[in-house]
């Protein structure tokens, strides 16, 4: 019993030692990153750049990217303000991070320029390049469309009304045919996302474009009910033949001759019965005309 316990202790101690050896590098790496961050936070930024340019490392580059991440967000927010709502600012920041990374690698401390001033154009360029790569409209079309819009807005401010096509073409220095071509090309520039918010509501639920799009292939249940109620009201008090004449003529859009063949009546008899039905319905409905007036 005693010897078994003595033999078990070394085994456990060896296992514990192995566990310490396995887990120690992870803790050491975590402490090293934290220590590096604390050390760099106490170091002047110029010394950090000098150290990075002498001995570039991934850890220092990550520190610099975190330190100047606010420049990426600032430029992404400025660009996002001119874009539709469906463009996610996080996507713009992801593209801007590549511009920040290139700026860190290419920054030259000897030029005496602040890094924020140097990296801002690269970040904006990376974001705009990504937006252009996702755009299916040529840049020339975008440019000409923007010029037409600027001319239209300028004339509207000067004249106090919407300008005509001739006035816009005169301002741009192009003929009417060329302006029509520009306007035709610009019609494919704008898109609308079905996920875009349509309008605000008092509740917490947002109404999007897809929620209010009308499906022309779907019959409206309200229209079906109104047609059924109107048909029941018009045919109330009519005989079976008179009901068939009304339904076949106004709902099935059959001719008098076709109705006569269906009911085994002559065309003149169907016409006579139709005139009699209209007279009776007119006398019946004239006292209920207020029911058919639209409600406010």
Buried (B, 14 or more C-beta within 10 A) or exposed (E): EEEEEEEEEEEEEEEEEEEEEEEEEEEEEEEEEEEBBEEBEEEEEEEBBEBBBEEEEEEBBBBBBEBBBEBBBEBBEEBBEEEEEEBEBEBBBBBBBBBBBBBBEEBEEEEEEEBEEBBBEBBBBBBBEBBEEEEEBEEEBBEBBEBBEEBBEEBBEEEEEEBEEEBBBBBBEBEEEEBEEBBEBBEEBEEEEEEEBBEEEEEEEEEBBEEEEEEEEEEEEEEEEEEEEEBEBBBEEBEEBBBBBBBBBEEEEBEBEBBBBBBEBEBEBBBEBBEEBEEEBEEEEEEEEEEEEEEE
